[in-house]
Amino acid sequence: MMLVSWATRIAEAPKTDLDFWKTLFPVAVAHTIGHVAATVSMSKVAVSFTHIIKSGEPAFSVLVSRFFLGETFPLPVYLSLLPIIGGCALAAVTELNFNMIGFMGAMISNLAFVFRNIFSKKGMKGKSVSGMNYYACLSMMSLLILTPFAIAVEGPKMWAAGWENAVSQIGPNFVWWVVAQSVFYHLYNQVSYMSLDQISPLTFSIGNTMKRISVIVASIIIFHTPVQPVNALGAAIAILGTFLYSQVNIQSLVV
């Protein structure tokens, strides 16, 4: 999509150099691991459960920053992690279709995205690349990283078998579902990067919380996912904790 946009001059192509791609590489590695792990998770457990666990990403961010980077945070930030961790734990132990691979996939995705954000913040200082173009370059490098591993682990034969199985179960519309999912997933991530340049951190945090709620509720309705009241309570606590963390974090930056 972005190659077409650059070729037709709908969007201005970024001016990059070798140093840009070197600093982008570790970001792309973490980005690839994060998305692959999340996809594996959603293939093993309910989409709603994956997103409930992924709402615990702030806890990983604080812990990694504290123990690997030596950063310190005010007490309210640490306290805001308690409902996140407690809510995720409550949702996990009460999940009807719990699967360890799915759970670990979501946890690995959280950790990978935290390192992606750290590498991105440290490596992209002073780089004059817009959010839209930055994500486009990141996606392209991630594709180059993932392709050889995908061929080695799965290969064309497994792809063909999986494709035939999907078409036999879903029908010809499977192709359109894949296209639609690819386009909308790309647009979702691209708009997220673009919005960072256009809105305040407070607005972004509120929007991110609402997005998480929308995905969880929509997936439960569409896929008819059975949910126990205590499981829903855990999800609500975790999401509320994520929102509180974002507000406390913003206030600490302002102060």
Secondary structure, 3 states (H helix, E strand, C coil): CHHHHHHCCCCCCCCCCHHHHHHHHHHHHHHHHHHHHHHHHHHHCCHHHHHHHHCCHHHHHHHHHHHCCCCCCCHHHHHHHHHHHHHHHHHHHCCCCCCHHHHHHHHHHHHHHHHHHHHHHHHCCCCCCCHHHHHHHHHHHHHHHHHHHHHHHCHHHHHHHHHHHHHHHHCCHHHHHHHHHHHHHHHHHHHHHHHCCCCCHHHHHHHHHHHHHHHHHHHHHHCCCCCCHHHHHHHHHHHHHHHHHHHHHHHHHHC
